[in-house]
Amino acid sequence: MAVWLITGCSSGFGKEIARAALKHGDKVIATSRNTSSLSDLKILGAATIILNVNGTATERNTSVCEAAKIYGTIDVLVNNAAYVLITGTEEAMYDHILPSCSKLIVYSDAEVRAQFDTNFFGPASIIRSVLPFMRAQKSGVIANIGSLGGYASNAGSGYYCATKFAIAGMTEALRAEVAPLNIKATAIEPGYFRTGFLNSEVGGKIIAAKSIEDIRSTMEPVKAMID
């Protein structure tokens, strides 16, 4: 019987993986930024805690330690929490023209950094918090949810795809590093599935705040396809 720690269980793959593990007879620690979205999993027998991958390092470590105390171990970590930022590369984040130069634009990195914080730096931090427990027991599985976008990038999702390329690269290195300790690491890279990921209300999709007229003919079909 394995103990699973799964991030992003409020919907989509996270919730379905939790249900499948419970049905298999395993123990599940389901996490989300808000445990009210996990009530159905709690009814099924999952332990539920708050884990915000965008929290501080202390907050993330505290959540992982809380999770480890529930059943005394963590056998499987599933890094699932993620979202997609729909934007042209230049559009994120398009602010205003500098008064001294009509061609030069002032940019904010906020949208791009938020994308990487959730999809890459957060999962990387959770891995570092979980590995001491797995090293101590000389076993474990780390499963990072990648994407078809980790193979090839498309107009409008370059930053999202970049995070998934990064997850794949990190996972390959990690797999080699922990193999002698009987710990396995894998990147799971799904194609298109009918989940709520692209539903803005669920929080899986964010459209960049600004747009550029010159690339509208490229971006509008992308946005229409995503919708």
C-alpha positions, 0 to 999 in steps of 0.5 A, a space after each residue: 500500500 503506497 502513500 501518494 502526495 498529489 498537488 493540484 487536486 481541485 480538478 483535472 488530472 490531480 483529482 482523477 489520479 487521487 480517485 484512481 489511487 484510492 480505488 486501488 487501495 492506496 492512501 492519498 494526501 490530496 492538496 490544493 490552495 483551498 481544501 474546500 475544493 477537495 471535499 469529494 476526495 475527503 469523502 472517498 478517504 483522502 487526507 486533505 491539506 493546503 499546499 500552495 506551490 507558489 507559497 514561500 519555501 517555508 510554507 511549502 516545507 511546512 505542508 510537506 512535513 505535515 503530509 509526511 506526518 499523516 501516514 509516516 511516509 511519502 511513497 509517491 509524489 505527483 507534481 500536477 499543479 499547473 496552468 497555461 498562460 495564453 500570450 504571444 512572446 512579446 505580449 507578456 507583459 506589454 506596458 507602455 512606450 518610453 517617452 524618450 523612444 517611440 520604439 522601445 517598450 517597458 515590460 513587466 515580467 510578472 505574467 511570465 514569472 508567475 507561469 514559471 513559479 507555478 509550473 516549474 519552480 514550485 514543483 522543483 521546490 516540492 521535489 527538494 522537500 520530499 526527497 529527504 523522506 524518500 532518501 531515508 527510506 531508500 524508495 519512492 516515485 516522483 512523477 512530474 506532469 508534463 505535457 505534449 507541449 514539452 515536445 513541441 511549442 506552439 504560437 500563443 503558448 511558448 512560455 507554458 511549453 517552456 516550463 514543460 520543456 524545463 520539467 522534462 529536462 529536470 526530470 531526466 537529470 533527477 532520474 539519473 541522480 536518484 536511481 542508485 537510491 531505488 527512487 524513480 523519477 518520470 515525466 508524464 506528458 499527456 496529449 489532449 484530454 477533456 478536463 477543465 484545464 482550459 476553463 478560465 473559471 477553474 484557473 487552468 487558463 489565463 489570457 495575457 492582459 495585453 495584446 499587440 495588433 501586429 500579431 492579432 491575425 496569429 493570436 486570434 485563431 489560437 485563442 479561438 482554438 483554446 476556447 
